[in-house]
Amino acid sequence: MRLDKYLKVSRLIKRRTVANEACDAGRVLINDKPAKASAQVKAGDILEIQFGSKNVRVEVLDVQETVKKEAASELFKYL
């Protein structure tokens, strides 16, 4: 699955366009490497997202096309 879509589906970032802009600005890393919005995400990847002065590190547990809001937090684990 594309990185920008995963960020939206998992609700780490609310909108896909915002996720796209964060990737273009180099604020999203996959396994410690800067990632484009089109990068493929798979289970086991480590994502690091920079929100201003705060960094969020998560491990991808599952990749699904659609998921209910209550189950979105089961797609990743905070590190």
C-alpha positions in Angstrom: 0.0 0.0 0.0 1.2 3.5 -0.7 2.6 5.4 2.3 0.2 8.4 2.1 -2.8 6.1 1.9 -1.6 4.0 4.9 -1.1 7.2 7.0 -4.7 8.1 6.2 -6.3 4.7 6.8 -4.4 4.2 10.1 -5.4 7.7 11.1 -1.9 8.8 12.0 -2.6 11.7 9.6 -6.2 12.7 9.0 -6.1 13.6 5.3 -4.2 12.0 2.4 -3.2 15.4 1.0 -1.6 16.4 4.3 0.2 13.0 4.4 1.4 13.7 0.8 2.7 17.1 1.8 4.5 15.7 4.9 6.2 13.1 2.7 7.3 15.7 0.1 8.8 17.8 2.9 10.9 14.9 4.1 9.1 14.6 7.5 8.2 10.9 7.1 10.9 8.1 7.3 10.5 4.4 6.6 13.2 2.3 8.4 15.3 5.5 8.9 15.2 6.5 5.3 13.2 9.5 3.9 10.2 8.2 2.0 8.1 9.5 -0.9 4.3 9.4 -0.7 4.4 6.6 -3.3 6.7 4.3 -1.2 5.2 0.9 -0.4 4.4 0.1 3.2 4.4 -3.5 4.5 4.0 -5.1 7.9 7.2 -4.8 10.0 8.2 -1.4 8.7 9.2 1.3 11.2 7.6 4.7 10.4 8.9 7.9 11.9 6.7 11.1 11.5 7.9 14.5 12.5 5.0 16.7 13.8 6.6 20.1 14.5 8.9 19.5 17.5 7.4 16.1 18.3 8.5 12.8 16.6 6.2 9.8 16.5 7.7 6.3 15.9 5.4 3.4 15.0 5.7 -0.2 13.8 3.4 -1.3 11.1 1.5 -4.4 12.3 -1.0 -4.8 9.5 -2.0 -3.2 6.1 -5.6 -3.0 5.1 -7.4 -1.0 2.4 -10.3 0.1 4.7 -10.8 -0.1 8.4 -13.3 1.2 11.0 -12.2 4.1 13.1 -12.2 2.0 16.3 -9.9 -0.6 14.7 -7.5 1.9 13.1 -5.2 1.8 16.1 -4.7 -2.0 15.6 -2.8 -1.3 12.4 0.3 0.0 14.2 2.1 0.0 17.5 3.8 3.0 19.1 7.5 2.6 19.9 
